[in-house]
Amino acid sequence: MAAKERTSAAVGVVACVAALAALAWPAGATGARWVIKGRGWGHGVGMSQYGAYGFARHGRGYQEIVGHYYKHTHIGHAGSHTIRVLLASGPDSVRFRKATKACGQRLRRNHGYRFKRSGSHVVLRGSHGRKLGSCGRTGTATGQGTIRVGGKGVYRGKLKATAAGSGLLVINAVALDAYVKGVVPNEVPSSWPLAALEAQAVAARSYALATSGGGAFDVYDDTRSQVYGGKDSESARTNRATKRTKGEVVRHGKHVATTYFFSTSGGQTESVQFGFPGATPVSYLKSVPDPYDGASPYHRWTVRYSQREIESRLSGLFSGRLRKIKVLERGDSPRIVRARVVGSHGSSNVSGPGLQGLLALRSTWARFLKR
């Protein structure tokens, strides 16, 4: 993710929202001298989630929504796939319940067990610590469709614990559509129009396949990929959207498209090479107008900083007194690709995303006013 930002009270990206919601967000500053006016939330590449919401409210179907944001693509079918989702990394053990089999041992569903790291291998232990079996480098637990993972929740599919480094990789191996059921309600509100939920399901399914493969796992369960909460987070409406689009993915030619998505565009999405400076241009990830994105509360925003605050945040990029922030390059939308932080005794360049991070801005679509 895509970077992914959240788009609702539950969410957050570019998809995208839980991680960005945690950013320091200055509500105002006494004696503010710098006013930053901006638009959107997230990286701006691919599908705007609030834009999709707006399209759906105007009667557009999910296929039309997907086609608007990912040009030169078509809807195809993925076939059968298993997605390996990393739930945790580093613990020396993981507790679980609802399993009927693990490491060649039959288990009782109402009993608790755990996988424990032992040297370079994994062992299966009962709830009181008694060793029940050796699992090799990876322990796998299966149940009757679901597994409860200690400290995490209930998940469809299998639980895998792999010895890696000094701890375990805790992985949920789950069928593609079951995975999507655990993603959609964490990326957009379940109350949104069905067409918007369907568009999100297709994008989530595509993104998982396009970015998976290789290594011990395919995707993270957070905004480093897309937010996945397992069965506990599912809702009837988002499951319906997943079922109505079963197996459908966005294809560019024969390949599954990398369907980046994010919260709010501000009125126009961005081409991938500008949203992620240095990325290779992609024909289906080009800037497009986003006419219905105004439904988002983050369509426009304003941040204020005092001279002291903004100098503290940008320290190291200038010397002397901060004079101005000069935009050197913008993308196909008004998002900043490169800027120069100008001080009275020294200046330096910074990327748009770098500047966004230092100033805790919702996006790189910004302009700077000094008063």
VOGU-3710 file (C-alpha; in Angstrom, 3 decimals, decimal comma):
1> maakertsaa> 0,000/0,000/0,000  -0,041/0,605/-0,276  0,518/2,704/2,032  -2,502/2,659/3,340  -4,412/5,524/5,146  -7,704/5,122/6,938  -10,883/6,853/5,780  -13,387/6,525/8,609  -13,744/6,720/12,338  -12,618/3,107/12,380
11> vgvvacvaal> -10,047/3,591/9,718  -7,005/5,499/7,613  -3,781/5,251/3,976  -3,047/5,440/1,219  -4,774/3,225/1,906  -5,189/4,454/4,111  -5,923/5,993/7,967  -5,095/4,248/11,288  -1,387/5,055/11,138  -1,906/8,586/9,800
21> aalawpagat> -4,511/9,317/12,466  -1,740/8,846/14,985  0,317/11,688/13,482  0,752/14,812/15,551  -1,913/17,105/14,145  -1,536/20,700/15,334  -4,953/22,273/15,866  -3,461/25,723/16,023  -0,639/27,667/17,535  -0,504/30,879/19,521
31> garwvikgrg> 1,194/33,578/17,491  1,129/31,435/14,369  3,157/32,931/11,525  2,959/30,031/9,068  -0,297/28,917/7,498  -0,293/25,712/5,434  -3,336/25,135/3,252  -3,742/21,750/1,691  -6,004/19,091/0,282  -6,467/15,372/0,618
41> wghgvgmsqy> -5,158/12,643/2,891  -2,659/10,058/1,708  -0,217/9,547/-1,142  -2,754/10,318/-3,865  -1,967/7,335/-6,124  -4,732/5,058/-7,409  -8,228/5,002/-5,938  -9,454/7,701/-3,606  -11,708/5,933/-1,093  -13,838/9,009/-0,470
51> gaygfarhgr> -13,924/9,596/-4,206  -15,255/6,058/-4,681  -17,835/6,803/-1,987  -18,897/9,900/-3,916  -19,154/8,012/-7,200  -21,290/5,346/-5,512  -23,602/7,984/-4,058  -24,048/9,303/-7,599  -25,200/5,900/-8,805  -21,978/4,547/-10,323
61> gyqeivghyy> -21,271/0,815/-10,096  -18,044/-0,662/-8,774  -16,754/-1,601/-12,223  -17,092/1,999/-13,402  -15,459/3,247/-10,198  -12,506/0,896/-10,578  -12,154/1,783/-14,252  -12,038/5,491/-13,454  -9,085/5,247/-11,084  -7,115/2,510/-12,839
71> khthighags> -7,092/3,456/-16,511  -6,381/0,903/-19,252  -7,387/-2,025/-17,026  -10,182/-4,572/-16,960  -11,849/-6,789/-14,356  -10,662/-10,397/-14,431  -10,667/-13,397/-12,119  -7,865/-14,441/-9,805  -8,467/-18,141/-9,302  -7,607/-19,897/-6,052
81> htirvllasg> -4,925/-18,316/-3,843  -3,759/-18,400/-0,247  -2,484/-15,220/1,372  0,059/-15,433/4,192  -0,521/-12,506/6,541  2,085/-11,550/9,137  0,275/-10,980/12,445  3,334/-10,595/14,681  7,105/-10,780/14,534  9,535/-11,526/17,358
91> pdsvrfrkat> 7,613/-13,232/20,198  9,080/-16,480/21,492  5,629/-18,086/21,721  2,057/-17,657/20,497  -1,096/-18,900/22,212  -4,108/-20,243/20,301  -7,473/-21,951/20,715  -10,187/-23,518/18,516  -7,607/-25,769/16,822  -8,282/-29,438/16,123
101> kacgqrlrrn> -4,836/-30,395/14,815  -1,255/-29,132/15,046  2,137/-30,715/14,350  0,589/-34,154/13,838  -1,325/-34,000/17,145  -5,111/-34,034/17,532  -6,276/-31,169/19,735  -9,409/-30,234/21,651  -11,125/-27,120/20,335  -12,004/-25,792/23,775
111> hgyrfkrsgs> -8,434/-26,160/25,096  -5,612/-23,658/24,830  -2,218/-24,420/23,284  0,857/-22,554/22,202  3,701/-22,736/19,739  7,032/-22,124/21,453  10,402/-21,276/19,933  13,038/-23,862/20,852  16,403/-23,168/19,263  15,861/-23,094/15,505
121> hvvlrgshgr> 12,646/-25,110/15,766  9,084/-24,809/17,049  7,455/-27,065/19,631  3,802/-27,511/20,522  2,907/-27,142/24,192  -0,290/-27,397/26,195  -1,705/-24,518/28,206  0,295/-25,607/31,278  3,558/-25,855/29,372  3,758/-29,596/28,758
131> klgscgrtgt> 5,458/-30,447/25,474  3,077/-32,229/23,115  5,145/-32,485/19,968  7,926/-31,154/17,768  6,973/-29,175/14,679  10,213/-28,545/12,819  10,959/-25,006/11,693  7,235/-24,191/11,301  4,261/-25,173/13,435  0,849/-25,214/11,730
141> atgqgtirvg> -2,496/-25,299/13,539  -5,829/-25,937/11,821  -9,384/-25,881/13,089  -12,910/-26,032/11,774  -12,513/-22,930/9,660  -11,236/-20,532/12,324  -8,435/-20,170/14,873  -8,320/-17,850/17,897  -4,858/-16,301/18,199  -3,894/-15,043/21,643
151> gkgvyrgklk> -3,664/-11,264/21,850  -5,013/-10,831/18,301  -8,477/-12,343/17,749  -10,276/-14,905/15,599  -9,000/-15,634/12,094  -10,169/-17,779/9,219  -7,724/-20,299/7,787  -4,589/-21,642/9,479  -2,125/-20,368/12,047  1,560/-20,771/11,287
161> ataagsgllv> 4,486/-20,034/13,590  7,910/-20,008/11,925  11,239/-19,783/13,744  13,084/-16,729/12,428  15,805/-14,616/13,993  15,464/-14,775/17,762  11,687/-15,264/17,779  8,684/-16,366/15,767  6,875/-15,097/12,717  3,167/-15,470/13,514
171> inavaldayv> 1,299/-15,937/10,232  -2,333/-16,412/9,217  -2,552/-18,477/6,009  -5,991/-17,711/4,616  -7,908/-18,041/1,335  -7,879/-14,865/-0,764  -11,569/-13,979/-0,398  -11,525/-14,766/3,326  -8,590/-12,373/3,591  -10,530/-9,651/1,758
181> kgvvpnevps> -13,422/-10,089/4,199  -11,004/-9,109/6,962  -9,651/-6,101/5,040  -12,616/-4,167/3,643  -14,281/-3,165/6,964  -10,910/-1,927/8,214  -10,319/0,235/5,165  -13,720/1,876/4,694  -16,876/2,224/6,832  -19,289/-0,687/6,442
191> swplaaleaq> -22,161/1,807/6,165  -20,901/3,146/2,830  -22,841/2,401/-0,403  -22,422/-1,158/-1,609  -20,716/-0,098/-4,862  -17,954/1,646/-2,869  -17,491/-1,472/-0,723  -17,343/-3,629/-3,849  -14,717/-1,356/-5,408  -12,681/-1,613/-2,211
201> avaarsyala> -12,985/-5,411/-2,230  -11,677/-5,629/-5,802  -8,832/-3,210/-5,034  -7,892/-5,055/-1,832  -7,900/-8,438/-3,559  -5,769/-7,105/-6,410  -3,288/-5,317/-4,174  -2,731/-8,452/-2,076  -1,925/-10,575/-5,126  0,174/-7,951/-6,878
211> tsgggafdvy> 2,400/-7,367/-3,848  2,651/-10,922/-2,452  5,115/-13,712/-3,093  8,555/-14,648/-1,845  9,754/-14,922/1,718  7,974/-16,405/4,717  4,879/-14,227/4,339  3,078/-12,203/1,672  1,580/-9,142/3,380  1,513/-7,311/6,699
221> ddtrsqvygg> -1,713/-6,895/8,664  -1,295/-3,112/8,934  -0,822/-0,053/6,727  2,479/-1,359/5,378  0,176/-3,472/3,183  -3,500/-2,994/4,050  -5,250/-3,242/7,405  -6,508/-6,756/8,142  -8,473/-7,570/11,282  -9,529/-11,154/10,640
231> kdsesartnr> -12,980/-12,574/11,310  -13,574/-10,447/14,407  -13,631/-7,316/12,259  -15,974/-8,566/9,530  -19,420/-7,100/8,904  -22,429/-8,411/6,996  -22,331/-5,607/4,406  -18,623/-5,832/3,637  -18,869/-9,633/3,445  -21,705/-9,171/0,979
241> atkrtkgevv> -19,533/-6,864/-1,136  -16,730/-9,434/-1,056  -19,099/-12,229/-2,071  -20,642/-10,194/-4,926  -17,155/-9,607/-6,377  -15,831/-13,090/-5,569  -12,421/-13,676/-7,113  -12,465/-10,466/-9,139  -9,250/-8,506/-9,601  -8,026/-5,564/-11,660
251> rhgkhvatty> -5,873/-6,712/-14,559  -3,557/-4,790/-16,830  -3,058/-7,100/-19,748  -2,356/-10,517/-18,228  -1,038/-9,136/-14,945  -2,850/-8,250/-11,738  -2,572/-4,487/-11,250  -0,951/-2,961/-8,185  -4,070/-1,160/-7,032  -2,826/1,530/-4,657
261> ffstsggqte> -5,578/3,304/-2,769  -5,782/6,029/-0,153  -8,272/8,154/1,754  -8,868/11,501/0,058  -7,603/13,081/-3,173  -8,568/16,716/-2,740  -10,064/16,670/-6,231  -7,354/15,020/-8,328  -5,259/11,885/-7,930  -1,530/11,745/-8,651
271> svqfgfpgat> 0,633/9,809/-11,103  2,710/7,141/-9,385  6,113/8,614/-10,300  5,183/11,825/-8,469  3,200/10,317/-5,599  6,197/8,068/-4,899  9,120/10,156/-6,210  11,525/7,977/-8,178  8,951/5,298/-9,017  8,644/4,097/-12,612
281> pvsylksvpd> 5,619/5,530/-14,474  2,742/3,067/-14,856  0,029/3,525/-17,482  -2,854/2,661/-15,134  -1,589/4,802/-12,232  -1,976/8,231/-13,788  -3,475/11,395/-12,381  -7,243/11,665/-12,946  -9,880/14,203/-11,859  -11,825/13,123/-8,773
291> pydgaspyhr> -15,113/15,037/-8,979  -16,914/13,591/-5,940  -14,077/13,566/-3,395  -15,577/16,660/-1,711  -17,587/14,365/0,548  -14,431/13,836/2,610  -13,854/15,955/5,727  -10,208/16,031/4,618  -10,913/17,428/1,144  -9,424/20,736/2,325
301> wtvrysqrei> -7,484/21,448/5,495  -5,377/24,123/7,186  -2,430/23,802/9,582  -0,840/26,674/11,495  2,633/26,836/13,004  4,505/29,503/14,889  7,964/30,394/13,621  9,490/28,493/16,516  7,434/25,354/15,894  8,111/25,117/12,176
311> esrlsglfsg> 11,832/25,785/12,657  11,959/22,992/15,216  10,286/20,551/12,824  12,534/21,472/9,891  15,783/21,772/11,837  18,681/20,275/9,937  17,322/21,371/6,568  18,366/25,013/6,953  20,618/27,227/9,038  19,941/30,626/10,498
321> rlrkikvler> 16,307/31,700/10,475  13,706/29,975/8,299  12,782/32,334/5,485  10,556/30,320/3,185  9,620/26,945/1,761  9,998/27,112/-2,003  8,264/24,444/-4,107  10,606/23,323/-6,887  8,459/20,673/-8,572  4,845/19,586/-8,464
331> gdsprivrar> 3,333/16,467/-9,970  0,474/16,101/-12,440  -1,734/17,229/-9,568  -0,562/20,128/-7,373  1,210/17,712/-4,993  4,767/18,622/-4,063  7,504/16,425/-5,514  10,488/18,539/-4,416  10,875/21,647/-2,298  13,658/23,814/-0,906
341> vvgshgssnv> 13,734/24,850/2,728  15,377/28,281/2,709  17,178/29,689/5,737  18,983/32,969/6,234  22,381/31,194/6,312  21,780/27,911/4,504  19,190/25,912/2,563  18,568/22,368/1,359  16,170/20,357/-0,766  13,626/17,846/0,501
351> sgpglqglla> 11,142/15,513/-1,197  7,424/16,179/-0,966  6,788/13,078/1,158  9,758/14,004/3,350  8,352/17,480/3,940  4,905/16,012/4,609  6,319/13,742/7,300  8,322/16,465/9,043  5,337/18,815/9,176  2,747/16,091/9,960
361> lrstwarflk> 0,638/17,042/6,942  -2,151/14,861/5,614  -0,786/14,975/2,069  1,809/16,639/-0,165  -0,857/18,857/-1,765  0,058/21,975/0,174  0,981/25,630/-0,134  2,807/27,719/2,437  1,947/31,238/3,578  4,113/33,220/5,963
371> r> 2,348/35,979/7,854
//
